[in-house]
Amino acid sequence: MKKTLVIVAVILLCVLAGVGGVTLAMGSDKMLSMVGLGQDTPAEEQGAAQGQGDAEAGQPRKADAGDMPVMPFPEIIVNVTDTGINGRHSSRFLKLNMLMVYDDTREGADRLLAREIYLRDTFQDFLRQLHVSDLKGSQGLALIKTELLRRARAVGHTEAPVEILIADMVVQ
């Protein structure tokens, strides 16, 4: 009797963990719509898909009137330092594809577009100073996003930059 109860409890915990993982991966709205409890809005999804094409073309875009524009940056490839097992320093490549979300209602937002090459330059300066160990895990990703956002605000002389979104980050 006790073994059966333990087996049922383990199976129940596994199922709950699986549902939680799927919910985390898909998002709660999509999970709710999948089981029939939420509302799926195909018009919003279609608008977001159309807006993505504009972002890939290198132009700021707005998906809806309530959304903030996105400034895509060309792919950045820089050298970063790595320390091998024997303690020797070597060079590795960091490839980064990113976008910057900004609030166009804030003062100075128009300066961001004009200063895009300066933003890219300051981003590259920061990224070149990194060590491979700085890039590990979610803490490394948070460090990069925070520092790039801080630099975007400093170069643009505005608080309009809201978020840095990283599409791809590869360390060779």
VENJOLIN-V240291 format. One record per residue. N is the residue number from 1. RES is the residue in three letters. SS is DSSP state (H for helix, E for strand, L for the rest). PHI is phi as a letter, one per 30 degrees, with the letter a starting at -180 (999 if undefined). OMEGA is omega in degrees with one decimal (999 if undefined). Layout:
n=N res=RES ss=SS phi=PHI omega=OMEGA
n=N res=RES ss=SS phi=PHI omega=OMEGA
//
This chain:
n=1 res=MET ss=L phi=999 omega=-178.1
n=2 res=LYS ss=H phi=d omega=178.4
n=3 res=LYS ss=H phi=d omega=-179.8
n=4 res=THR ss=H phi=d omega=179.1
n=5 res=LEU ss=H phi=d omega=178.5
n=6 res=VAL ss=H phi=d omega=179.6
n=7 res=ILE ss=H phi=d omega=178.7
n=8 res=VAL ss=H phi=d omega=179.3
n=9 res=ALA ss=H phi=d omega=178.8
n=10 res=VAL ss=H phi=d omega=179.4
n=11 res=ILE ss=H phi=d omega=178.8
n=12 res=LEU ss=H phi=d omega=177.5
n=13 res=LEU ss=H phi=d omega=177.6
n=14 res=CYS ss=H phi=d omega=178.6
n=15 res=VAL ss=H phi=d omega=179.0
n=16 res=LEU ss=H phi=d omega=178.1
n=17 res=ALA ss=H phi=d omega=177.8
n=18 res=GLY ss=H phi=d omega=178.2
n=19 res=VAL ss=H phi=d omega=177.9
n=20 res=GLY ss=H phi=d omega=178.3
n=21 res=GLY ss=H phi=d omega=178.3
n=22 res=VAL ss=H phi=d omega=178.2
n=23 res=THR ss=H phi=d omega=178.6
n=24 res=LEU ss=H phi=d omega=-178.7
n=25 res=ALA ss=H phi=d omega=-175.5
n=26 res=MET ss=H phi=d omega=-173.2
n=27 res=GLY ss=L phi=j omega=-174.9
n=28 res=SER ss=H phi=d omega=-179.6
n=29 res=ASP ss=H phi=d omega=-179.9
n=30 res=LYS ss=H phi=d omega=179.8
n=31 res=MET ss=H phi=d omega=178.9
n=32 res=LEU ss=H phi=d omega=179.4
n=33 res=SER ss=H phi=d omega=179.5
n=34 res=MET ss=H phi=d omega=179.3
n=35 res=VAL ss=L phi=c omega=174.7
n=36 res=GLY ss=L phi=i omega=-178.3
n=37 res=LEU ss=L phi=c omega=-177.9
n=38 res=GLY ss=L phi=c omega=178.0
n=39 res=GLN ss=L phi=c omega=176.3
n=40 res=ASP ss=L phi=c omega=-177.2
n=41 res=THR ss=L phi=c omega=-178.3
n=42 res=PRO ss=H phi=d omega=-180.0
n=43 res=ALA ss=H phi=d omega=178.7
n=44 res=GLU ss=H phi=d omega=180.0
n=45 res=GLU ss=H phi=d omega=179.5
n=46 res=GLN ss=H phi=d omega=178.1
n=47 res=GLY ss=H phi=d omega=179.1
n=48 res=ALA ss=H phi=d omega=179.7
n=49 res=ALA ss=H phi=d omega=177.6
n=50 res=GLN ss=H phi=d omega=-179.9
n=51 res=GLY ss=H phi=d omega=-179.8
n=52 res=GLN ss=H phi=d omega=178.9
n=53 res=GLY ss=H phi=d omega=178.4
n=54 res=ASP ss=H phi=d omega=-178.8
n=55 res=ALA ss=H phi=d omega=179.6
n=56 res=GLU ss=H phi=d omega=-179.3
n=57 res=ALA ss=L phi=d omega=176.9
n=58 res=GLY ss=L phi=j omega=-179.3
n=59 res=GLN ss=L phi=c omega=174.1
n=60 res=PRO ss=L phi=d omega=-178.3
n=61 res=ARG ss=E phi=b omega=171.5
n=62 res=LYS ss=L phi=b omega=178.5
n=63 res=ALA ss=L phi=d omega=177.2
n=64 res=ASP ss=L phi=b omega=-179.8
n=65 res=ALA ss=L phi=d omega=-178.4
n=66 res=GLY ss=L phi=d omega=-178.6
n=67 res=ASP ss=L phi=d omega=177.1
n=68 res=MET ss=L phi=c omega=179.1
n=69 res=PRO ss=E phi=d omega=-178.5
n=70 res=VAL ss=E phi=b omega=176.9
n=71 res=MET ss=E phi=c omega=177.5
n=72 res=PRO ss=E phi=d omega=176.6
n=73 res=PHE ss=L phi=c omega=173.5
n=74 res=PRO ss=L phi=d omega=-179.3
n=75 res=GLU ss=L phi=e omega=178.8
n=76 res=ILE ss=E phi=c omega=175.7
n=77 res=ILE ss=E phi=b omega=-179.8
n=78 res=VAL ss=E phi=b omega=173.5
n=79 res=ASN ss=E phi=d omega=172.3
n=80 res=VAL ss=E phi=b omega=-176.5
n=81 res=THR ss=E phi=d omega=175.4
n=82 res=ASP ss=E phi=b omega=176.4
n=83 res=THR ss=E phi=c omega=-178.3
n=84 res=GLY ss=L phi=d omega=-179.8
n=85 res=ILE ss=L phi=d omega=-178.6
n=86 res=ASN ss=L phi=d omega=177.2
n=87 res=GLY ss=L phi=i omega=-179.8
n=88 res=ARG ss=L phi=d omega=178.1
n=89 res=HIS ss=E phi=d omega=176.0
n=90 res=SER ss=E phi=b omega=-177.9
n=91 res=SER ss=E phi=c omega=176.0
n=92 res=ARG ss=E phi=b omega=180.0
n=93 res=PHE ss=E phi=c omega=171.8
n=94 res=LEU ss=E phi=c omega=176.8
n=95 res=LYS ss=E phi=c omega=-174.9
n=96 res=LEU ss=E phi=b omega=170.7
n=97 res=ASN ss=E phi=c omega=-175.1
n=98 res=MET ss=E phi=b omega=177.3
n=99 res=LEU ss=E phi=b omega=175.6
n=100 res=MET ss=E phi=b omega=175.2
n=101 res=VAL ss=E phi=c omega=179.7
n=102 res=TYR ss=E phi=b omega=-179.3
n=103 res=ASP ss=L phi=c omega=-176.6
n=104 res=ASP ss=L phi=d omega=176.6
n=105 res=THR ss=L phi=d omega=179.7
n=106 res=ARG ss=L phi=d omega=178.2
n=107 res=GLU ss=L phi=d omega=177.0
n=108 res=GLY ss=L phi=i omega=-179.5
n=109 res=ALA ss=H phi=d omega=179.5
n=110 res=ASP ss=H phi=d omega=178.3
n=111 res=ARG ss=H phi=d omega=-177.3
n=112 res=LEU ss=H phi=d omega=179.8
n=113 res=LEU ss=H phi=d omega=-179.7
n=114 res=ALA ss=H phi=d omega=-176.1
n=115 res=ARG ss=L phi=c omega=-176.4
n=116 res=GLU ss=H phi=e omega=-179.1
n=117 res=ILE ss=H phi=d omega=177.5
n=118 res=TYR ss=H phi=d omega=175.4
n=119 res=LEU ss=H phi=d omega=179.9
n=120 res=ARG ss=H phi=d omega=-179.9
n=121 res=ASP ss=H phi=d omega=-179.5
n=122 res=THR ss=H phi=d omega=175.2
n=123 res=PHE ss=H phi=d omega=179.7
n=124 res=GLN ss=H phi=d omega=177.9
n=125 res=ASP ss=H phi=e omega=179.6
n=126 res=PHE ss=H phi=d omega=-175.3
n=127 res=LEU ss=H phi=d omega=179.6
n=128 res=ARG ss=H phi=d omega=-178.2
n=129 res=GLN ss=L phi=d omega=-174.9
n=130 res=LEU ss=L phi=d omega=173.1
n=131 res=HIS ss=E phi=c omega=-178.5
n=132 res=VAL ss=H phi=e omega=179.5
n=133 res=SER ss=H phi=d omega=176.7
n=134 res=ASP ss=H phi=d omega=-172.7
n=135 res=LEU ss=H phi=c omega=-173.9
n=136 res=LYS ss=L phi=d omega=171.2
n=137 res=GLY ss=H phi=i omega=-178.4
n=138 res=SER ss=H phi=d omega=177.2
n=139 res=GLN ss=H phi=d omega=177.6
n=140 res=GLY ss=H phi=d omega=178.0
n=141 res=LEU ss=H phi=d omega=178.6
n=142 res=ALA ss=H phi=d omega=177.5
n=143 res=LEU ss=H phi=e omega=-179.1
n=144 res=ILE ss=H phi=d omega=-178.2
n=145 res=LYS ss=H phi=d omega=-179.6
n=146 res=THR ss=H phi=d omega=-177.4
n=147 res=GLU ss=H phi=d omega=178.2
n=148 res=LEU ss=H phi=d omega=177.0
n=149 res=LEU ss=H phi=d omega=178.3
n=150 res=ARG ss=H phi=d omega=-179.7
n=151 res=ARG ss=H phi=d omega=178.2
n=152 res=ALA ss=H phi=d omega=177.8
n=153 res=ARG ss=H phi=d omega=-179.7
n=154 res=ALA ss=H phi=d omega=-178.5
n=155 res=VAL ss=H phi=d omega=-179.5
n=156 res=GLY ss=H phi=d omega=-177.0
n=157 res=HIS ss=L phi=h omega=-179.0
n=158 res=THR ss=L phi=a omega=175.2
n=159 res=GLU ss=L phi=c omega=-178.1
n=160 res=ALA ss=L phi=d omega=177.6
n=161 res=PRO ss=E phi=d omega=-175.2
n=162 res=VAL ss=E phi=c omega=-172.6
n=163 res=GLU ss=E phi=a omega=170.4
n=164 res=ILE ss=E phi=c omega=178.9
n=165 res=LEU ss=E phi=c omega=-178.8
n=166 res=ILE ss=E phi=c omega=-179.8
n=167 res=ALA ss=E phi=d omega=179.7
n=168 res=ASP ss=E phi=b omega=172.4
n=169 res=MET ss=E phi=b omega=-176.9
n=170 res=VAL ss=E phi=b omega=173.7
n=171 res=VAL ss=E phi=c omega=-179.2
n=172 res=GLN ss=L phi=c omega=999
//
